[in-house]
């Protein structure tokens, strides 16, 4: 049996599909293998930041995404009383060359899948292939799959890239004793609902704080509807003694968290009513894994959530997977499709994403909310400038952008 492709990609998530597009653009043969028989638009909203949309722009994807998303213009911060703390510009409104997209996770995935099939052919993505392991065999990498019928399939390639998410088989193969995820003590509940626009209709809002009896909300639109309404995505975070099941599609229950938001009736949005009106609430624990020392083992490597699962703060999980894909494709072009390129990818991206994982734990952009809450003891304030200076507010968000790799200066210099 000859090699089926140069690069075997395990998983048709956003990272795996972006890698396929990047490899195709570079003239490198690849194929994607996905566990489920059919992809469906599961999940809720995510944000794709300018460092990632700059990659997608070069891959000629942004025009398609703009039609099914919101080009987010502002980030706004409020306390649990609905008082405004700080607003800053985002995306092209902040001077970036490419937008920040707020989009439904499933619609992003299906859009990327459609583009991959249009450019690479329908056979570029093989469904019903559940990866059960991989190994190095001489100058080849072999990936092992099973389908729903129980048949075993071996795929031979030059390299195998595992993009199979939080429950990655190859990650477990590489680090069988890694242990349980790191739980932050916080669970989150998520929902999406058709609602009237709030603020300017293009704002990513954060409100509240994480202390006993108090919760934090993240709310933003992900799609405009023809009738003038929007699809709003919301995330409620509450301190919880036990983590929820680590399943992006796990069902959540209103009674478990609504107590923290039942009085949130703000002049800019009736948060309590929005939550109570939402159907199909999901639950997920705020967990991550300690950064790994290495992703690459010979001709096998990890990418995206398989490599660096992170606490979902800072809107950066999907973006870092897209950056992984871009960097890995560039290394294949520079060094050839083999271990040398994988090692170079490993040296760069393990450190870069490890810094983001750790920063998401202790100093994400929503640190602003916690600082204000602590200085006011959770009470309303008369004037925000008496609580925190504009310079300190800017410093908190600027620090995160620097760690995550999307400062305006940094992206501008990279594009020159």
matplotlib code that plots the C-alpha trace (Angstrom):
import matplotlib.pyplot as plt

x = [0.0, 1.5, 1.1, -2.4, -1.2, 1.7, -0.1, -2.9, -5.0, -6.9, -10.1, -12.2, -12.5, -11.6, -7.8, -7.8, -9.8, -7.6, -4.5, -6.0, -6.5, -3.1, -1.4, -3.4, -2.4, 1.2, 0.9, 1.1, -1.1, -3.3, -6.4, -8.7, -10.1, -13.1, -14.7, -18.4, -20.3, -21.7, -20.8, -23.6, -23.6, -23.1, -22.0, -22.6, -20.6, -16.9, -14.7, -11.9, -9.4, -7.4, -4.3, -6.4, -8.5, -5.2, -4.4, -7.9, -7.7, -4.6, -6.5, -9.3, -11.9, -12.9, -15.4, -17.4, -17.2, -18.3, -21.7, -22.5, -21.0, -20.8, -17.7, -17.3, -16.6, -16.2, -15.4, -17.3, -17.0, -19.7, -20.1, -22.9, -25.1, -24.9, -22.6, -20.2, -16.5, -14.6, -15.0, -12.3, -12.4, -12.0, -11.1, -11.1, -12.6, -9.3, -7.2, -6.5, -6.3, -8.8, -11.9, -12.7, -15.5, -18.2, -19.7, -21.5, -18.8, -20.8, -21.4, -17.7, -16.8, -19.4, -18.2, -14.5, -15.6, -17.5, -14.4, -12.1, -14.3, -14.5, -10.8, -9.4, -12.3, -15.0, -12.6, -10.3, -12.4, -13.1, -15.9, -16.6, -12.9, -12.4, -8.7, -7.5, -3.7, -0.7, 2.9, 6.2, 7.2, 10.6, 10.1, 6.3, 3.6, 0.8, -2.6, -5.1, -8.9, -12.1, -15.5, -19.0, -19.1, -16.0, -13.7, -10.0, -8.3, -4.6, -3.6, 0.0, 1.4, 4.7, 3.3, 0.2, -1.2, -3.7, -6.4, -9.0, -9.8, -10.0, -10.2, -7.3, -6.3, -2.7, -2.3, -3.3, -1.0, 2.0, 1.1, -0.9, -0.2, -1.2, -4.1, -7.3, -7.8, -7.0, -10.3, -10.6, -13.5, -15.9, -18.5, -20.0, -23.4, -23.9, -26.8, -27.8, -31.1, -32.8, -33.1, -33.2, -29.7, -28.1, -25.8, -24.5, -25.3, -21.6, -20.3, -18.6, -19.8, -18.5, -20.3, -20.1, -17.4, -16.6, -17.1, -19.4, -23.1, -22.0, -21.6, -20.0, -21.6, -20.1, -22.7, -22.2, -24.1, -23.1, -25.5, -27.8, -31.3, -33.3, -36.1, -33.7, -33.1, -29.8, -28.6, -27.0, -24.5, -24.2, -21.9, -22.7, -19.9, -20.4, -18.1, -19.0, -17.4, -17.6, -16.7, -19.3, -18.7, -16.1, -18.4, -18.9, -22.5, -23.4, -26.9, -27.2, -30.0, -31.3, -31.7, -28.0, -26.8, -29.7, -29.7, -26.6, -28.3, -32.0, -31.8, -29.8, -32.3, -30.0, -31.0, -28.8, -30.0, -32.5, -30.0, -32.3, -35.1, -32.7, -31.4, -34.9, -36.0, -33.2, -33.8, -31.1, -28.7, -25.3, -22.8, -19.0, -16.4, -13.7, -10.8, -7.5, -4.4, -0.9, 1.3, 3.0, 6.8, 6.5, 3.8, 5.9, 7.1, 8.9, 6.4, 3.4, 2.3, -0.6, -2.5, -5.2, -7.2, -5.4, -2.1, -3.2, -6.7, -7.2, -9.7, -12.1, -11.3, -9.8, -11.6, -8.4, -8.8, -9.9, -7.5, -4.5, -5.4, -5.5, -2.1, -0.8, -2.0, -0.5, 2.9, 3.0, 2.3, 5.0, 7.5, 6.6, 7.3, 10.6, 11.9, 9.9, 7.2, 8.9, 10.4, 12.5, 9.5, 7.5, 10.4, 10.6, 6.8, 7.1, 9.8, 7.8, 4.2, 4.6, 6.1, 3.7, 0.5, 1.8, 2.1, -1.5, -2.8, -1.2, -2.3, -5.9, -5.7, -4.6, -4.7, -7.3, -9.0, -11.8, -9.4, -10.8, -14.0, -12.4, -10.2, -13.2, -15.2, -12.5, -11.9, -15.6, -16.5, -19.1, -21.0, -22.1, -19.5, -20.1, -17.3, -15.2, -12.1, -12.1, -11.8, -9.4, -7.5, -7.9, -4.2, -4.5, -7.6, -5.6, -2.6, -4.7, -6.1, -2.8, -0.9, -3.2, -2.9, 0.9, 0.9, -1.7, 0.1, -2.4, -1.2, -1.9, 1.8, 2.8, 0.3, 1.1, 4.8, 4.2, 2.2, 4.9]
y = [0.0, 3.3, 6.6, 7.9, 11.5, 13.6, 14.9, 13.0, 15.3, 13.7, 15.8, 18.1, 20.9, 24.4, 23.8, 20.7, 22.3, 25.5, 23.3, 21.6, 25.0, 26.2, 23.0, 23.2, 26.8, 25.6, 22.8, 20.1, 17.0, 16.2, 14.5, 15.0, 12.1, 12.9, 10.5, 11.3, 10.2, 13.7, 17.2, 19.2, 22.8, 22.1, 24.5, 28.2, 31.3, 32.0, 34.9, 34.9, 37.6, 39.7, 37.5, 34.6, 36.4, 37.7, 34.0, 33.3, 36.4, 35.1, 31.9, 33.8, 32.7, 36.0, 37.1, 33.9, 34.3, 37.9, 36.8, 34.6, 36.5, 39.9, 42.0, 43.0, 46.7, 47.2, 45.4, 46.8, 46.1, 46.5, 45.7, 43.5, 46.5, 47.2, 50.3, 51.0, 50.5, 50.7, 50.3, 49.8, 49.4, 46.0, 44.6, 47.0, 49.6, 49.5, 49.8, 46.2, 45.1, 42.3, 42.0, 40.3, 37.8, 36.8, 33.6, 30.4, 27.7, 25.1, 27.6, 28.4, 24.7, 24.0, 27.1, 25.9, 22.3, 23.7, 25.6, 22.7, 20.4, 23.1, 23.6, 20.1, 17.9, 16.0, 13.1, 15.5, 14.9, 11.3, 10.8, 8.0, 7.5, 7.4, 7.5, 4.9, 5.6, 6.3, 5.3, 6.1, 3.4, 4.2, 7.2, 7.1, 7.8, 5.4, 6.4, 3.8, 4.2, 2.4, 3.1, 2.6, -0.9, -1.9, -2.1, -1.2, 1.2, 2.1, 5.4, 5.9, 9.4, 11.4, 12.9, 12.7, 15.8, 15.2, 17.9, 15.8, 18.2, 18.0, 14.2, 13.7, 10.0, 10.9, 13.2, 10.3, 8.1, 10.5, 11.3, 8.4, 9.6, 13.2, 13.1, 15.1, 18.6, 21.6, 22.9, 26.6, 26.2, 27.7, 26.2, 28.0, 27.8, 28.9, 29.7, 31.4, 33.2, 35.4, 38.9, 42.5, 44.2, 45.7, 48.7, 49.3, 45.7, 44.9, 44.9, 42.1, 42.7, 41.4, 42.1, 41.0, 39.3, 35.9, 35.9, 34.1, 34.6, 36.7, 35.6, 36.9, 37.2, 37.4, 38.5, 39.2, 39.0, 36.3, 36.9, 39.5, 38.3, 39.8, 41.0, 43.3, 40.9, 39.2, 35.9, 36.6, 34.3, 34.4, 32.7, 32.7, 31.9, 30.9, 29.4, 25.8, 23.1, 20.3, 20.6, 19.8, 17.1, 18.1, 18.0, 21.0, 19.8, 18.8, 20.0, 22.7, 23.6, 27.1, 26.3, 25.7, 29.2, 31.7, 32.8, 34.9, 36.8, 37.0, 40.7, 41.7, 44.1, 46.8, 49.7, 48.4, 44.7, 42.7, 39.9, 37.9, 37.8, 36.8, 33.9, 32.7, 32.8, 30.7, 27.1, 24.4, 25.7, 24.0, 23.5, 23.2, 23.4, 26.1, 23.7, 23.5, 21.3, 22.3, 23.1, 20.0, 20.0, 18.6, 17.9, 16.3, 12.7, 11.7, 12.1, 12.7, 15.9, 17.7, 20.9, 23.1, 21.9, 18.5, 20.4, 23.3, 23.1, 26.5, 28.1, 29.8, 33.4, 35.9, 34.5, 32.7, 28.9, 28.7, 31.5, 29.7, 26.6, 28.7, 30.1, 26.6, 25.6, 28.6, 28.1, 24.4, 24.8, 27.4, 25.0, 22.3, 24.7, 25.8, 22.4, 19.7, 17.5, 15.6, 15.6, 18.7, 20.8, 19.3, 20.0, 23.6, 23.9, 22.4, 24.8, 27.8, 27.0, 25.0, 28.1, 30.6, 28.7, 27.7, 31.4, 31.9, 29.0, 30.3, 33.9, 32.8, 31.4, 34.5, 37.7, 37.5, 40.7, 40.2, 40.8, 44.3, 43.1, 41.5, 44.5, 46.8, 44.4, 44.1, 47.9, 48.7, 45.6, 44.8, 48.0, 50.6, 53.4, 57.1, 57.6, 54.9, 57.1, 57.1, 53.3, 52.6, 54.8, 54.7, 53.9, 50.8, 49.6, 49.9, 48.1, 45.0, 44.5, 45.4, 42.9, 40.1, 41.1, 41.0, 37.5, 36.2, 37.8, 40.3, 43.8, 46.2, 47.2, 43.5, 42.5, 45.6, 44.9, 41.2, 42.2, 44.5]
z = [0.0, -1.1, 0.8, 0.6, 1.1, 2.2, 5.3, 7.0, 9.1, 11.9, 12.6, 10.5, 13.1, 12.4, 12.9, 10.7, 7.9, 8.0, 7.8, 4.7, 3.0, 4.0, 2.6, -0.6, -1.1, -0.6, -3.2, -0.5, -0.9, 2.2, 3.3, 6.3, 8.3, 10.5, 13.1, 12.7, 9.6, 9.1, 10.3, 11.9, 13.1, 16.8, 19.5, 19.9, 19.3, 19.1, 18.1, 15.5, 16.3, 13.8, 14.0, 12.8, 10.3, 8.7, 8.0, 6.8, 4.6, 2.9, 2.3, 0.7, 3.3, 5.0, 2.3, 2.9, 6.7, 6.6, 5.2, 8.1, 11.0, 12.8, 12.2, 15.9, 16.5, 20.2, 23.5, 26.5, 30.2, 32.8, 36.5, 37.9, 38.3, 34.6, 35.0, 32.2, 33.0, 29.7, 26.0, 23.3, 19.6, 18.0, 14.6, 11.6, 13.9, 15.9, 12.7, 12.0, 8.4, 8.9, 11.0, 14.3, 13.4, 16.0, 14.5, 15.3, 15.8, 13.7, 10.9, 10.7, 10.5, 7.8, 5.8, 6.0, 5.0, 1.9, 0.9, 1.4, -0.8, -3.5, -3.7, -2.9, -4.1, -2.3, -1.5, 0.5, 3.6, 4.6, 7.1, 9.5, 10.4, 14.1, 14.9, 17.4, 17.2, 15.0, 14.8, 13.0, 10.5, 8.9, 6.6, 7.0, 9.5, 9.8, 11.2, 12.4, 12.1, 12.7, 11.1, 12.4, 10.9, 13.0, 10.0, 10.6, 8.2, 8.0, 6.3, 5.3, 4.9, 5.3, 8.6, 10.7, 12.3, 15.1, 15.2, 17.0, 19.8, 23.6, 23.7, 21.3, 20.9, 20.0, 23.0, 25.2, 23.3, 23.8, 27.5, 28.9, 32.5, 32.0, 34.4, 34.7, 33.4, 35.5, 36.9, 37.7, 40.1, 37.6, 35.3, 32.3, 30.7, 27.1, 24.9, 21.6, 21.0, 18.5, 20.2, 19.4, 19.0, 22.1, 22.2, 18.6, 17.4, 17.1, 20.7, 22.6, 26.2, 29.5, 32.8, 36.4, 38.4, 39.8, 43.6, 45.9, 44.8, 41.8, 38.2, 35.0, 31.6, 28.1, 25.5, 21.8, 18.5, 16.0, 13.1, 11.6, 10.7, 7.8, 10.2, 12.1, 15.0, 15.7, 17.0, 20.3, 22.0, 25.8, 28.3, 32.0, 34.5, 38.1, 40.8, 41.3, 43.5, 40.9, 37.2, 34.6, 32.1, 29.5, 26.5, 24.3, 23.7, 27.3, 28.4, 31.1, 33.4, 34.3, 38.0, 38.4, 37.6, 37.1, 40.7, 39.9, 37.1, 38.1, 38.9, 35.8, 34.1, 32.6, 30.4, 27.6, 27.9, 30.0, 30.7, 32.9, 30.4, 27.6, 29.7, 30.7, 27.1, 25.7, 24.7, 24.6, 27.2, 27.2, 30.1, 30.1, 32.8, 32.8, 32.4, 30.6, 30.6, 31.7, 28.6, 27.3, 26.9, 23.3, 20.7, 18.0, 18.1, 14.9, 12.1, 14.4, 16.0, 17.6, 16.6, 18.1, 21.2, 20.9, 21.6, 23.9, 25.4, 27.2, 29.4, 27.0, 27.9, 25.6, 22.5, 21.5, 21.3, 17.7, 16.7, 18.1, 16.1, 13.0, 13.8, 14.4, 10.9, 9.2, 10.9, 10.3, 6.6, 6.3, 7.9, 5.4, 2.5, 4.1, 5.3, 3.5, 4.7, 7.5, 11.0, 10.5, 9.8, 12.7, 15.1, 14.0, 14.4, 17.8, 19.0, 18.1, 18.8, 22.1, 23.8, 22.2, 23.0, 26.5, 27.3, 26.2, 28.3, 31.4, 30.8, 30.2, 33.8, 35.5, 33.4, 30.5, 29.3, 31.8, 34.6, 34.4, 35.9, 38.8, 39.6, 39.6, 41.7, 44.4, 44.6, 44.9, 47.1, 44.5, 45.1, 42.5, 41.8, 41.4, 38.8, 37.2, 37.1, 40.9, 40.8, 38.0, 35.5, 31.8, 31.6, 33.8, 31.8, 28.6, 30.1, 31.1, 27.6, 25.9, 27.9, 26.8, 23.1, 23.4, 24.9, 22.4, 19.4, 18.1, 19.0, 16.2, 15.8, 15.8, 13.1, 11.0, 11.0, 10.2, 7.1, 5.8]

ax = plt.figure().add_subplot(projection="3d")
ax.plot(x, y, z, "-o")
ax.set_aspect("equal")
plt.show()
